[in-house]
Amino acid sequence: DAGVIQSPRHEVTEMGQEVTLRCKPISGHNSLFWYRQTMMRGLELLIYFNNNVPIDDSGMPEDRFSAKMPNASFSTLKIQPSEPRDSAVYFCASSLPGPMQDTQYFGPGTRLTVL
Amino acid sequence: AQTVTQSQPEMSVQEAETVTLSCTYDTSESDYYLFWYKQPPSRQMILVIRQEAYKQQNATENRFSVNFQKAAKSFSLKISDSQLGDAAMYFCAYRSARGDMRFGAGTRLTVKP
């Protein structure tokens, strides 16, 4: 298996622009998580989905952030409009259903820089 | 809300020696999971070891083992026979039965040859 796939790996954009980050979970995994990592705040859970349904989005910073999971093999995290303080590494992770649901497999991350 | 605390921002160990990384957490739940993840310079998050809270036996994965003290809410990671490739950031993580996950601030481990 290719593991969790994220694209792009690096994104540089200007303040005010829309940014879309993409994630393809491991086939067969039914839970998907979006995280943000910064030096100041560490690793933060933004939102997670079970069976394509958002379960907890309390970690989403504000209305500028939105996430969707239209099907079991694809999710997006969108920031509109982007701001310099959104600069961070964004990770997507997925996990299996059942007893192994607790173990998350992380993608390589997307490094976002907002100028 | 659950919190995870790693009190050691940095640790170093001599190659082939043993090192222990500390982690404590705060929760009112009885059913949860604990993890140690490794993040090398590539930034990829790699699962090192997991522990179910209902299991009293400490988890072990090759050179990695944990000391899980549920009453004390402590979950330390022991790395035996340290190797240069073990150098990385190590994150302790807590996952509730509901599914949300919390990470500690991380410990940067340096391995000296």
Interface residues (C-beta under 8 A of the other chain):
Chain A: S31 F33 Q37 G42 L43 E44 L45 Y48 N50 I55 D56 V89 F91 A93 Q101 D102 T103 Q104 Y105 F106 P108 G109 R111
Chain B: Y33 F35 Y37 S42 R43 Q44 M45 I46 L47 R50 E52 F91 R95 R98 G99 D100 M101 R102 F103 G104 A105 G106
